[in-house]
């Protein structure tokens, strides 16, 4: 979308924050700015005196002062007293406001409504209900305040009853009920209220659209949006934010470009939408555009989104500039909920700049959240500093399941299985994610039997496996070719899961194909309603590995007709299929179409496939010419592939000798190259050359890697290596396989 403009804007982005900001960031560890932008409502001197008397319960003194207050605005004392009551309650002095209410010589319905609103807004619903019952007179404002207070307090049934009992309603009453229902999750009932409204205003439409957007019901939100005769910036922003939350950032940006006017909230909604959907470059570029076109300064939400965008794009220098900008402008001093601080810690942790992240974390230790601690732990794990991650983990006064799981996963990634298991044994609250990390960690470290035992224990403990748990185990069964175990997982999956998702279906296709059950793989593939690129590639590669070239190419053609876009893995599978079946012309067509038709960059593995295709078809001369005509200097993989296909046609020793010479120049100790060349010499009765070459192998210390096979028996993997006689039963095995080896 906007990514193509990134290079043009990148210099502007770095210049958008002054050099002074960069210099300040360097001095950050030595100095600290002290500033405060705290603002509060200021009372007059007499108002403050009254407030103090009310706080100290000196009610007579307060009343005397109240009587002496001059009339303001010529509208009577009751108006002034009610205004003072509202000011007290607005600044949180609700008890003092009630004391003032009690000593007021006169009250009217506005005074009662002000006190009622004060109770409702601060959540003191019992007091509000009592006052509502005591009111000598009520109007629509009184009823609406109570409906709104009850709905905001979660007492939606009471709010509904009161709403239906109202003697009269205005549009504000209807809107209060509408918003209250949506806040309590009653979106369908809210729509009924919306449809029943005799008069709707802009607030009504915006509230309903926002309700649909927050619930990801964008089709219904769009219908309402299109019906509106008059829209404001709130309308547009609600819809844009909704599309971005639902993942349709393209539509969100389309609407953003059509907005007749924008404010800082709408700019921030789009920047946040880009960041949330991993369009980090676009988020930063849009911020540049905002600075040029928007008179308003960015708000806290804008800066939080920018911090996450900087983390995603990986520009360390830009991240420091943003940090410096926050310090210079005193943003951290207004960061009351700590979200901005948390986003900066996340930014540095993702970038691996743990010195900055740790300094900020330790400096604000009293305000750090558990989430910030987890960012620090994951940051150290990401750069491989497990000891520091463990220290951070140990220093946390409170640790959640994410903290424990992160550490366990870190130890598994480093191959320290014992430490991971020790941490897991100490973990009290284990959720399905923690169990899955344990199972996955054992699979990653080739401890398949242990992972299966963990899966059984997980179920015994009453923890329901996730789809990802099954995906890990099914993938491991495929990698180890454990068909029986894979089938058991599949059967268990069918029994326990109502719906098998796309990832699981892909895992099953791969598992059955790797275990030799290509019909089973195709059966699952055929039954899938939706297929992604992994589904198509798994089936193509599965057919290719089984030598079913026609079937692989048929799936490839079906994929193209379905509108799926192939990638380099797709072509690797199709070229491999052509190589196995000797389809030279078809292979050439696919190879040439990769770049010319689909614009896919050719990789070394695709050239290797073409060499195999030509060599298996007996076109060794053409294969050598292909290698010599490559647009780059062939590496050892290319020469190795050419030498490998020479083994299929042992009558052309000269090509093999040239390929081996070039390969050994790049990799002098390449054992397969020595072995293939020796075999070609032997096949051509060039025993002198063979002997000389084998002697050279001995002098170099080159040894062929022995072949191996394994079998799963009673939960244990038994591996057999060619020439290995270390097993106690080696003689019995040889006798069973070959008979009496001592007999001639």
C-alpha positions as CSV (number, residue, x, y, z in Angstrom):
1,X,0.0,0.0,0.0
2,X,2.3,2.7,1.2
3,X,5.4,0.5,1.5
4,X,6.7,1.5,-1.9
5,X,7.0,5.1,-0.6
6,X,9.1,4.1,2.5
7,X,12.5,4.8,1.0
8,X,11.4,8.2,-0.2
9,X,10.1,9.1,3.3
10,X,12.8,7.4,5.4
11,X,15.1,10.3,5.4
12,X,12.2,12.6,6.3
13,X,11.3,10.3,9.1
14,X,14.7,10.5,10.7
15,X,14.8,14.2,10.3
16,X,11.3,14.7,11.7
17,X,12.6,14.6,15.2
18,X,15.4,17.1,15.8
19,X,19.1,16.4,16.4
20,X,18.6,17.8,19.8
21,X,16.3,14.9,20.6
22,X,19.1,12.4,19.6
23,X,21.6,14.2,21.7
24,X,19.2,14.3,24.6
25,X,18.7,10.6,24.4
26,X,22.4,10.0,24.9
27,X,22.3,12.2,28.0
28,X,19.3,10.3,29.3
29,X,21.2,8.1,31.6
30,X,22.9,11.1,33.3
31,X,20.1,13.7,33.6
32,X,16.5,13.9,34.1
33,X,14.0,16.6,33.3
34,X,11.5,17.7,36.0
35,X,8.3,19.0,34.7
36,X,4.6,18.8,35.6
37,X,1.6,19.5,33.5
38,X,-0.9,18.6,36.1
39,X,-4.1,20.6,35.9
40,X,-7.0,20.8,38.3
41,X,-10.1,22.8,38.9
42,X,-9.4,25.9,40.9
43,X,-11.8,27.2,43.5
44,X,-12.2,30.7,44.7
45,X,-11.0,31.6,48.2
46,X,-14.5,31.5,49.7
47,X,-15.2,28.2,47.9
48,X,-12.1,26.7,49.4
49,X,-13.1,27.9,52.9
50,X,-16.6,26.4,52.5
51,X,-15.0,23.1,51.3
52,X,-12.7,23.0,54.3
53,X,-15.6,23.6,56.7
54,X,-17.6,20.9,55.0
55,X,-14.7,18.4,55.2
56,X,-14.3,19.2,58.9
57,X,-18.1,18.9,59.5
58,X,-18.3,22.5,60.7
59,X,-21.6,22.8,59.0
60,X,-22.8,26.0,60.7
61,X,-19.6,27.9,59.7
62,X,-20.1,26.6,56.1
63,X,-23.7,27.8,56.1
64,X,-22.8,31.2,57.4
65,X,-20.3,31.6,54.6
66,X,-22.9,30.3,52.1
67,X,-25.4,32.9,53.2
68,X,-22.7,35.6,52.7
69,X,-21.9,34.5,49.1
70,X,-22.6,37.3,46.6
71,X,-25.1,36.4,43.8
72,X,-23.4,35.4,40.6
73,X,-24.9,36.3,37.3
74,X,-28.0,37.8,38.8
75,X,-29.9,34.4,38.7
76,X,-30.3,33.9,42.4
77,X,-28.5,32.1,45.2
78,X,-29.9,28.7,44.4
79,X,-28.2,28.7,41.1
80,X,-24.8,29.6,42.6
81,X,-25.2,27.0,45.4
82,X,-26.1,24.3,42.8
83,X,-23.1,25.3,40.7
84,X,-20.8,25.1,43.7
85,X,-22.2,21.6,44.5
86,X,-21.5,20.5,40.9
87,X,-17.9,21.8,41.1
88,X,-17.3,19.9,44.4
89,X,-18.6,16.7,43.0
90,X,-16.8,17.0,39.7
91,X,-13.5,17.3,41.6
92,X,-14.3,14.2,43.7
93,X,-15.6,15.8,46.8
94,X,-18.8,13.9,46.8
95,X,-19.3,13.8,50.6
96,X,-18.7,17.5,50.8
97,X,-21.1,18.1,48.0
98,X,-23.8,16.1,50.0
99,X,-23.0,18.1,53.1
100,X,-23.5,21.3,51.1
101,X,-26.7,19.9,49.7
102,X,-28.0,19.2,53.2
103,X,-27.3,22.8,54.5
104,X,-28.7,24.6,51.5
105,X,-31.6,26.7,52.6
106,X,-33.4,26.2,49.3
107,X,-33.2,23.5,46.6
108,X,-34.9,22.9,43.3
109,X,-35.1,20.0,40.9
110,X,-31.8,21.1,39.3
111,X,-30.1,20.9,42.7
112,X,-31.5,17.4,43.3
113,X,-30.4,16.3,39.8
114,X,-26.8,17.7,40.4
115,X,-26.5,15.6,43.6
116,X,-28.1,12.6,41.9
117,X,-25.7,12.8,39.0
118,X,-22.8,13.1,41.4
119,X,-23.8,9.8,43.1
120,X,-24.4,8.0,39.8
121,X,-21.2,9.1,38.2
122,X,-19.0,7.9,41.0
123,X,-20.8,4.6,41.3
124,X,-22.6,5.2,44.6
125,X,-25.8,3.6,43.3
126,X,-27.4,2.9,46.7
127,X,-27.1,6.6,47.7
128,X,-28.4,7.6,44.3
129,X,-31.4,5.3,44.6
130,X,-32.3,6.7,48.0
131,X,-32.0,10.2,46.8
132,X,-34.1,9.4,43.8
133,X,-36.9,8.1,46.0
134,X,-36.7,11.1,48.3
135,X,-37.0,13.7,45.5
136,X,-40.1,15.8,45.8
137,X,-40.1,16.4,42.1
138,X,-38.5,14.5,39.2
139,X,-38.0,15.4,35.6
140,X,-36.6,13.6,32.5
141,X,-33.1,14.5,33.6
142,X,-33.6,12.8,37.0
143,X,-34.9,9.6,35.4
144,X,-32.1,9.6,32.7
145,X,-29.4,10.1,35.3
146,X,-30.6,7.0,37.2
147,X,-30.9,4.9,34.1
148,X,-27.4,5.8,33.0
149,X,-25.9,5.2,36.5
150,X,-27.6,1.8,36.9
151,X,-26.5,0.7,33.4
152,X,-22.9,1.9,33.9
153,X,-22.9,0.0,37.2
154,X,-23.8,-3.3,35.5
155,X,-27.4,-3.3,36.9
156,X,-28.9,-3.5,33.4
157,X,-32.1,-5.2,34.5
158,X,-32.8,-2.4,37.0
159,X,-31.9,0.2,34.3
160,X,-34.3,-1.5,31.9
161,X,-37.2,-1.5,34.4
162,X,-36.6,2.2,35.2
163,X,-36.4,3.1,31.5
164,X,-39.8,1.5,30.8
165,X,-41.3,3.2,33.8
166,X,-40.2,6.7,32.7
167,X,-43.2,9.0,32.3
168,X,-41.5,10.8,29.5
169,X,-38.3,10.2,27.5
170,X,-36.2,12.4,25.3
171,X,-33.4,11.5,22.9
172,X,-30.8,11.6,25.7
173,X,-32.9,9.0,27.7
174,X,-33.0,6.7,24.6
175,X,-29.3,7.1,24.0
176,X,-28.5,6.3,27.7
177,X,-30.4,3.1,27.5
178,X,-28.9,2.3,24.1
179,X,-25.3,2.8,25.3
180,X,-26.0,1.0,28.6
181,X,-27.2,-2.1,26.8
182,X,-24.2,-2.2,24.5
183,X,-21.8,-1.8,27.4
184,X,-23.4,-4.8,29.0
185,X,-23.1,-6.9,25.9
186,X,-26.8,-6.8,24.8
187,X,-26.1,-5.7,21.3
188,X,-29.3,-7.2,19.8
189,X,-31.5,-5.5,22.4
190,X,-29.6,-2.3,21.8
191,X,-30.5,-2.5,18.1
192,X,-34.2,-3.0,19.1
193,X,-34.0,0.2,21.2
194,X,-32.3,2.0,18.3
195,X,-35.1,1.0,15.9
196,X,-37.8,2.0,18.4
197,X,-36.4,5.5,19.0
198,X,-38.9,8.1,17.8
199,X,-36.1,10.6,17.2
200,X,-32.5,9.7,16.5
201,X,-29.6,12.2,16.7
202,X,-26.0,11.9,15.7
203,X,-25.1,10.4,19.0
204,X,-27.6,7.6,18.5
205,X,-26.2,6.6,15.1
206,X,-22.6,6.8,16.3
207,X,-23.3,4.7,19.4
208,X,-24.9,2.0,17.3
209,X,-22.1,2.0,14.7
210,X,-19.5,1.9,17.4
211,X,-21.3,-1.1,19.1
212,X,-21.2,-3.1,15.9
213,X,-17.6,-2.1,15.1
214,X,-16.4,-3.1,18.5
215,X,-18.1,-6.5,18.1
216,X,-16.4,-7.0,14.6
217,X,-19.8,-6.9,12.9
218,X,-18.7,-4.6,10.2
219,X,-21.4,-5.4,7.6
220,X,-24.1,-4.2,9.9
221,X,-22.0,-1.2,10.9
222,X,-21.4,-0.3,7.3
223,X,-25.2,-0.5,6.5
224,X,-25.9,2.0,9.2
225,X,-23.0,4.2,8.1
226,X,-24.3,4.3,4.5
227,X,-27.8,5.2,5.7
228,X,-26.7,8.2,7.6
229,X,-27.6,11.6,6.1
230,X,-25.1,13.5,8.2
231,X,-21.8,12.1,9.6
232,X,-19.2,13.7,11.7
233,X,-15.6,12.8,12.5
234,X,-16.7,10.4,15.2
235,X,-18.7,8.4,12.8
236,X,-15.9,8.0,10.3
237,X,-13.4,7.2,13.1
238,X,-15.6,4.5,14.6
239,X,-15.9,2.7,11.3
240,X,-12.2,3.0,10.5
241,X,-11.2,1.6,13.9
242,X,-13.7,-1.2,13.5
243,X,-12.3,-2.3,10.1
244,X,-8.8,-2.2,11.5
245,X,-9.8,-4.3,14.5
246,X,-11.4,-6.8,12.2
247,X,-8.2,-7.1,10.2
248,X,-9.5,-5.3,7.1
249,X,-7.0,-2.5,7.1
250,X,-7.3,-1.9,3.4
251,X,-11.0,-0.9,3.8
252,X,-10.1,1.1,6.9
253,X,-7.5,3.1,5.0
254,X,-9.8,3.6,2.0
255,X,-12.4,5.2,4.4
256,X,-9.6,7.2,6.1
257,X,-8.6,8.7,2.7
258,X,-12.2,9.7,2.0
259,X,-12.8,11.4,5.4
260,X,-13.9,15.1,4.8
261,X,-12.2,16.1,8.1
262,X,-9.8,14.5,10.5
263,X,-8.7,15.1,14.1
264,X,-5.9,13.6,16.2
265,X,-8.2,10.7,17.2
266,X,-8.9,9.7,13.6
267,X,-5.2,9.9,12.7
268,X,-4.4,7.9,15.7
269,X,-7.0,5.3,14.9
270,X,-5.5,4.7,11.5
271,X,-1.9,4.7,12.8
272,X,-3.0,2.2,15.5
273,X,-4.8,0.1,12.9
274,X,-1.7,-0.2,10.7
275,X,0.4,-1.1,13.8
276,X,-2.1,-3.7,15.0
277,X,-2.1,-5.4,11.6
278,X,1.7,-5.3,11.3
279,X,1.9,-2.6,8.7
280,X,4.6,-0.9,10.7
281,X,6.2,1.0,7.8
282,X,2.8,2.4,6.8
283,X,2.1,3.5,10.4
284,X,5.3,5.5,10.6
285,X,4.8,7.1,7.2
286,X,1.2,8.1,8.2
287,X,2.6,9.7,11.3
288,X,4.8,11.9,9.1
289,X,1.8,12.8,7.0
290,X,-0.1,13.6,10.2
291,X,2.6,16.0,11.3
292,X,2.4,17.8,8.0
293,X,-1.4,18.0,7.8
294,X,-2.8,18.0,11.3
295,X,-2.7,21.0,13.6
296,X,-3.3,18.8,16.7
297,X,-0.3,17.3,18.5
298,X,-0.2,13.5,18.9
299,X,-1.8,12.1,22.0
300,X,-0.7,9.3,24.2
301,X,-2.4,6.6,22.1
302,X,-0.5,7.9,19.0
303,X,2.8,7.6,20.7
304,X,2.1,4.1,22.1
305,X,1.2,3.0,18.5
306,X,4.5,4.5,17.3
307,X,6.5,2.7,19.9
308,X,5.0,-0.7,18.8
309,X,5.6,0.3,15.1
310,X,9.2,1.1,15.8
311,X,9.6,-2.3,17.5
312,X,8.0,-4.0,14.5
313,X,10.1,-2.3,11.9
314,X,13.4,-2.8,13.7
315,X,14.9,0.7,13.4
316,X,16.9,1.1,16.5
317,X,18.0,4.7,15.8
318,X,14.4,5.7,15.2
319,X,13.3,4.1,18.4
320,X,15.8,6.2,20.4
321,X,14.6,9.3,18.6
322,X,11.0,8.5,19.7
323,X,12.2,7.9,23.2
324,X,14.1,11.2,23.4
325,X,11.0,13.0,22.0
326,X,8.9,11.5,24.9
327,X,11.4,12.6,27.5
328,X,11.8,16.2,26.2
329,X,8.1,16.8,26.0
330,X,7.5,15.3,29.4
331,X,5.2,12.6,28.3
332,X,6.2,10.1,31.0
333,X,5.1,12.5,33.7
334,X,1.5,12.3,32.5
335,X,1.7,8.5,32.0
336,X,-0.6,7.8,34.9
337,X,-1.6,4.3,33.8
338,X,2.0,3.3,32.7
339,X,0.9,2.3,29.2
340,X,3.4,4.6,27.5
341,X,6.2,3.4,29.7
342,X,5.3,-0.2,29.0
343,X,5.3,0.3,25.3
344,X,8.8,1.8,25.4
345,X,10.1,-1.2,27.4
346,X,8.4,-3.5,24.8
347,X,10.0,-1.5,22.0
348,X,13.6,-1.8,23.3
349,X,13.0,-5.5,24.3
350,X,11.9,-6.4,20.8
351,X,14.9,-4.6,19.3
352,X,17.3,-6.5,21.7
353,X,18.5,-3.2,23.3
354,X,18.2,-4.6,26.8
355,X,20.5,-2.0,28.4
356,X,18.0,0.7,27.6
357,X,15.0,-1.5,28.5
358,X,16.6,-2.5,31.8
359,X,17.4,1.1,32.7
360,X,13.9,2.3,32.1
361,X,12.5,-0.8,33.9
362,X,14.6,-0.4,37.0
363,X,14.2,3.4,37.1
364,X,10.4,3.0,37.3
365,X,10.4,-0.1,39.4
366,X,7.4,1.1,41.5
367,X,5.3,1.7,38.4
368,X,6.2,-1.4,36.4
369,X,3.5,-3.9,35.5
370,X,3.7,-7.6,35.3
371,X,3.5,-7.2,31.5
372,X,6.6,-5.1,31.5
373,X,8.4,-7.8,33.5
374,X,7.4,-10.3,30.8
375,X,8.7,-8.0,28.1
376,X,12.0,-7.9,29.9
377,X,12.2,-11.7,30.3
378,X,11.3,-12.3,26.7
379,X,13.8,-9.6,25.5
380,X,16.7,-11.3,27.3
381,X,15.6,-14.7,26.0
382,X,15.4,-13.4,22.5
383,X,19.1,-12.3,22.6
384,X,20.2,-15.6,24.3
385,X,21.0,-14.2,27.7
386,X,19.1,-16.8,29.7
387,X,20.9,-16.0,33.0
388,X,19.8,-12.4,32.9
389,X,16.3,-13.6,32.0
390,X,16.3,-15.9,35.0
391,X,17.5,-13.0,37.2
392,X,14.7,-10.9,36.0
393,X,12.3,-13.7,36.5
394,X,13.5,-14.2,40.1
395,X,13.3,-10.5,41.0
396,X,9.6,-10.2,40.0
397,X,7.4,-10.0,43.1
398,X,4.6,-11.5,41.1
399,X,4.9,-13.8,38.2
400,X,2.1,-15.1,36.0
401,X,1.8,-18.1,33.7
402,X,3.3,-16.1,30.9
403,X,6.5,-15.4,32.9
404,X,6.9,-19.1,33.7
405,X,6.1,-20.2,30.2
406,X,8.5,-17.8,28.6
407,X,11.4,-19.0,30.8
408,X,10.5,-22.7,30.1
409,X,10.4,-22.0,26.4
410,X,13.7,-20.1,26.5
411,X,15.5,-23.0,28.2
412,X,14.1,-25.5,25.6
413,X,15.3,-23.2,22.8
414,X,18.8,-23.3,24.2
415,X,18.6,-27.1,24.5
416,X,18.6,-27.0,28.4
417,X,15.8,-29.5,28.8
418,X,16.6,-30.3,32.5
419,X,16.3,-26.7,33.5
420,X,13.0,-26.3,31.6
421,X,11.6,-29.4,33.2
422,X,12.7,-28.2,36.7
423,X,10.9,-24.9,36.2
424,X,7.8,-26.7,35.0
425,X,7.8,-28.9,38.0
426,X,7.8,-25.8,40.3
427,X,5.0,-24.1,38.3
428,X,1.7,-24.1,40.2
429,X,-0.9,-23.0,37.7
430,X,-0.3,-24.7,34.4
431,X,-2.6,-23.9,31.6
432,X,-2.9,-25.5,28.2
433,X,-0.2,-23.2,26.7
434,X,2.3,-24.1,29.3
435,X,1.7,-27.9,28.7
436,X,2.0,-27.3,24.9
437,X,5.3,-25.5,25.3
438,X,6.6,-28.5,27.3
439,X,5.4,-30.9,24.7
440,X,6.8,-28.8,21.9
441,X,10.1,-28.3,23.7
442,X,10.6,-32.0,24.0
443,X,9.8,-32.5,20.3
444,X,12.3,-29.8,19.3
445,X,14.9,-31.6,21.3
446,X,14.0,-35.0,19.7
447,X,12.5,-36.4,22.8
448,X,9.4,-37.7,21.2
449,X,8.6,-40.5,23.7
450,X,8.8,-38.0,26.6
451,X,6.5,-35.5,24.7
452,X,3.9,-38.3,24.3
453,X,4.0,-39.1,28.0
454,X,3.6,-35.4,28.8
455,X,0.6,-35.3,26.5
456,X,-1.0,-38.2,28.4
457,X,-0.2,-36.5,31.8
458,X,-1.8,-33.3,30.5
459,X,-5.0,-35.1,29.8
460,X,-4.9,-36.9,33.2
461,X,-4.6,-33.5,34.9
462,X,-7.8,-32.4,33.2
463,X,-6.2,-29.8,30.9
464,X,-7.8,-29.8,27.4
465,X,-5.2,-29.9,24.6
466,X,-5.1,-27.0,22.2
467,X,-5.2,-27.4,18.5
468,X,-1.6,-26.4,18.5
469,X,-0.8,-29.2,20.9
470,X,-2.1,-31.7,18.5
471,X,-0.4,-30.0,15.6
472,X,3.0,-30.3,17.4
473,X,2.5,-34.0,18.1
474,X,1.2,-34.8,14.6
475,X,4.1,-32.9,13.1
476,X,6.6,-34.9,15.2
477,X,4.9,-38.2,14.2
478,X,5.4,-37.2,10.6
479,X,9.0,-36.2,11.0
480,X,9.8,-39.5,12.7
481,X,7.6,-41.5,10.4
482,X,5.6,-42.9,13.3
483,X,2.4,-43.7,11.4
484,X,0.7,-45.7,14.2
485,X,1.3,-42.9,16.7
486,X,0.1,-40.3,14.2
487,X,-3.1,-42.3,13.6
488,X,-3.7,-42.4,17.3
489,X,-3.5,-38.6,17.6
490,X,-5.7,-38.3,14.6
491,X,-8.4,-40.6,16.1
492,X,-8.2,-38.8,19.5
493,X,-8.6,-35.5,17.6
494,X,-11.7,-36.7,15.9
495,X,-13.2,-37.8,19.2
496,X,-12.4,-34.7,21.2
497,X,-12.6,-31.8,18.8
498,X,-15.8,-30.7,17.1
499,X,-14.0,-29.0,14.3
500,X,-10.5,-29.5,13.0
501,X,-9.0,-26.2,11.8
502,X,-6.8,-25.4,8.9
503,X,-3.5,-25.8,10.7
504,X,-4.4,-29.2,12.0
505,X,-5.6,-30.4,8.5
506,X,-2.3,-29.2,7.1
507,X,-0.4,-31.1,9.8
508,X,-2.3,-34.3,9.1
509,X,-1.7,-34.0,5.3
510,X,2.0,-33.6,6.0
511,X,2.1,-36.4,8.5
512,X,0.4,-39.0,6.4
513,X,2.5,-38.1,3.3
514,X,5.7,-38.4,5.2
515,X,4.6,-41.7,6.7
516,X,3.9,-43.2,3.3
517,X,0.1,-43.0,3.5
518,X,-0.3,-40.7,0.5
519,X,-4.0,-41.8,0.0
520,X,-4.8,-40.8,3.5
521,X,-3.1,-37.4,3.0
522,X,-5.1,-36.9,-0.2
523,X,-8.4,-37.9,1.5
524,X,-7.9,-35.2,4.1
525,X,-6.9,-32.7,1.4
526,X,-10.0,-33.5,-0.7
527,X,-12.4,-33.0,2.3
528,X,-11.0,-29.5,3.2
529,X,-13.5,-26.7,2.5
530,X,-10.8,-24.0,2.7
531,X,-7.2,-24.5,1.7
532,X,-4.2,-22.1,2.1
533,X,-0.9,-22.2,0.4
534,X,0.5,-24.6,2.9
535,X,-2.3,-27.1,2.1
536,X,-1.5,-27.0,-1.6
537,X,2.2,-27.2,-1.2
538,X,2.0,-30.1,1.3
539,X,-0.1,-32.1,-1.2
540,X,2.1,-31.3,-4.2
541,X,5.3,-32.2,-2.3
542,X,3.7,-35.3,-0.9
543,X,2.8,-36.6,-4.3
544,X,6.2,-35.6,-5.6
545,X,8.1,-37.6,-2.9
546,X,6.0,-40.6,-3.7
547,X,6.9,-40.4,-7.4
548,X,3.4,-39.5,-8.4
549,X,4.3,-36.7,-10.8
550,X,1.0,-36.6,-12.7
551,X,-1.0,-36.3,-9.5
552,X,1.4,-33.6,-8.2
553,X,1.0,-31.6,-11.5
554,X,-2.8,-32.1,-11.4
555,X,-3.0,-30.6,-7.9
556,X,-0.7,-27.7,-9.2
557,X,-3.1,-27.0,-12.1
558,X,-6.1,-27.1,-9.7
559,X,-4.4,-24.7,-7.4
560,X,-3.9,-22.2,-10.2
561,X,-7.5,-22.5,-11.3
562,X,-8.6,-21.9,-7.7
563,X,-6.8,-18.5,-7.8
564,X,-4.1,-19.5,-5.3
565,X,-0.8,-17.8,-5.9
566,X,2.2,-20.3,-5.9
567,X,5.4,-19.5,-4.1
568,X,9.0,-20.9,-4.4
569,X,8.1,-24.0,-2.3
570,X,5.3,-24.8,-4.8
571,X,7.7,-24.8,-7.7
572,X,10.2,-26.8,-5.8
573,X,7.6,-29.6,-5.4
574,X,6.5,-29.5,-9.1
575,X,10.1,-29.4,-10.4
576,X,10.9,-32.3,-8.1
577,X,7.9,-34.2,-9.5
578,X,9.0,-33.6,-13.0
579,X,12.5,-34.8,-12.2
580,X,11.2,-38.1,-10.7
581,X,9.0,-38.8,-13.8
582,X,11.5,-37.5,-16.4
583,X,9.2,-34.8,-17.7
584,X,11.9,-32.6,-19.1
585,X,9.8,-30.4,-21.3
586,X,7.2,-29.8,-18.6
587,X,9.9,-29.1,-16.1
588,X,11.5,-26.5,-18.4
589,X,8.1,-24.8,-18.8
590,X,7.5,-24.6,-15.1
591,X,11.1,-23.4,-14.4
592,X,10.8,-20.6,-17.0
593,X,7.4,-19.6,-15.8
594,X,8.6,-19.0,-12.2
595,X,10.2,-15.7,-12.9
596,X,8.7,-14.7,-16.2
597,X,5.0,-15.3,-15.3
598,X,4.9,-15.4,-11.5
599,X,7.8,-13.1,-10.6
600,X,9.3,-15.5,-8.1
601,X,13.0,-15.2,-7.4
602,X,14.9,-18.4,-8.4
603,X,16.8,-20.0,-5.6
604,X,19.7,-22.5,-5.5
605,X,17.3,-25.3,-4.7
606,X,15.4,-24.7,-8.0
607,X,18.6,-24.9,-10.0
608,X,19.4,-28.2,-8.2
609,X,16.0,-29.5,-9.2
610,X,16.7,-28.7,-12.8
611,X,20.0,-30.4,-12.7
612,X,18.3,-33.5,-11.2
613,X,15.7,-33.3,-13.9
614,X,18.2,-33.3,-16.7
615,X,20.5,-35.8,-15.2
616,X,17.8,-38.3,-14.4
617,X,16.7,-38.0,-18.0
618,X,20.2,-38.9,-19.2
619,X,20.9,-35.4,-20.4
620,X,24.2,-35.0,-18.6
621,X,25.8,-32.8,-21.2
622,X,22.8,-30.5,-21.1
623,X,23.0,-30.5,-17.3
624,X,26.6,-29.4,-17.3
625,X,25.9,-26.7,-19.9
626,X,23.1,-25.5,-17.6
627,X,25.5,-25.2,-14.7
628,X,28.1,-23.4,-16.7
629,X,25.5,-21.0,-18.0
630,X,24.2,-20.0,-14.6
631,X,24.1,-16.2,-13.9
632,X,26.2,-16.7,-10.7
633,X,29.2,-18.6,-9.6
634,X,27.9,-22.2,-8.8
635,X,28.4,-23.2,-5.1
636,X,29.1,-26.6,-3.7
637,X,25.3,-27.5,-3.7
638,X,25.2,-27.0,-7.5
639,X,28.3,-28.9,-8.3
640,X,27.3,-31.6,-5.8
641,X,23.9,-32.0,-7.6
642,X,25.7,-32.4,-11.0
643,X,28.1,-34.9,-9.5
644,X,25.2,-36.8,-7.9
645,X,23.3,-37.2,-11.2
646,X,26.5,-38.5,-12.8
647,X,25.9,-41.6,-10.7
648,X,22.8,-42.4,-12.7
649,X,24.9,-42.6,-15.9
650,X,28.3,-44.0,-15.1
651,X,29.5,-44.0,-18.7
652,X,30.3,-40.3,-18.6
653,X,33.2,-40.2,-16.2
654,X,34.6,-36.9,-17.6
655,X,31.7,-34.8,-16.5
656,X,31.8,-36.5,-13.1
657,X,35.6,-35.8,-12.8
658,X,35.1,-32.1,-13.8
659,X,32.2,-31.7,-11.3
660,X,34.1,-33.4,-8.6
661,X,37.2,-31.2,-9.2
662,X,35.1,-28.1,-8.8
663,X,33.3,-29.4,-5.8
664,X,36.4,-30.5,-4.0
665,X,38.0,-27.1,-4.7
666,X,35.1,-25.6,-2.7
667,X,34.8,-28.4,-0.1
668,X,38.0,-30.6,0.0
669,X,36.6,-32.9,2.7
670,X,33.2,-33.6,1.0
671,X,32.7,-37.3,1.6
672,X,29.8,-37.9,-0.8
673,X,31.8,-36.4,-3.7
674,X,34.7,-38.8,-3.0
675,X,32.3,-41.8,-2.8
676,X,30.4,-41.0,-5.9
677,X,33.6,-40.5,-8.0
678,X,35.1,-43.8,-6.6
679,X,31.9,-45.6,-7.6
680,X,32.0,-44.1,-11.1
681,X,35.6,-45.1,-11.6
682,X,34.8,-48.6,-10.4
683,X,31.8,-48.9,-12.8
684,X,34.0,-47.9,-15.7
685,X,36.8,-50.4,-14.7
686,X,39.2,-47.5,-13.9
687,X,40.4,-49.4,-10.8
688,X,43.8,-47.6,-10.7
689,X,42.0,-44.3,-10.5
690,X,39.6,-45.7,-7.9
691,X,42.4,-47.0,-5.8
692,X,44.3,-43.7,-6.0
693,X,41.3,-41.8,-5.0
694,X,40.4,-44.1,-2.1
695,X,44.0,-43.8,-0.8
696,X,43.7,-40.0,-1.1
697,X,40.4,-40.2,1.0
698,X,42.3,-42.1,3.7
699,X,45.1,-39.5,3.8
700,X,42.6,-36.7,4.1
701,X,40.7,-38.6,6.8
702,X,37.5,-38.4,4.7
703,X,34.9,-40.9,5.9
704,X,31.5,-41.6,4.5
705,X,28.7,-41.0,6.9
706,X,27.1,-44.3,7.7
707,X,23.5,-44.9,6.9
708,X,21.0,-45.4,9.7
709,X,17.5,-46.6,10.3
710,X,15.3,-46.7,13.4
711,X,12.2,-48.4,14.7
712,X,9.7,-47.5,17.4
713,X,9.1,-50.4,19.7
714,X,7.1,-50.2,23.0
715,X,7.6,-46.5,23.2
716,X,11.3,-46.5,22.6
717,X,13.3,-45.6,19.5
718,X,15.9,-48.1,18.5
719,X,18.5,-46.8,16.0
720,X,20.7,-49.0,13.8
721,X,23.8,-47.5,12.1
722,X,25.6,-49.3,9.3
723,X,28.6,-51.2,10.6
724,X,27.7,-50.6,14.2
725,X,28.2,-53.8,16.3
726,X,28.1,-52.2,19.7
727,X,24.6,-53.6,20.5
728,X,24.7,-56.8,22.6
729,X,22.3,-58.5,20.1
730,X,24.3,-57.5,17.1
731,X,25.3,-61.1,16.2
732,X,21.8,-62.4,16.7
733,X,20.4,-59.7,14.4
734,X,23.0,-60.4,11.7
735,X,22.2,-64.2,12.0
736,X,18.5,-63.5,11.6
737,X,19.0,-61.2,8.6
738,X,21.8,-63.0,6.7
739,X,21.9,-66.5,8.1
740,X,25.1,-68.1,9.5
741,X,27.7,-65.5,8.6
742,X,30.4,-68.0,9.3
743,X,29.3,-70.3,6.5
744,X,30.8,-69.7,3.0
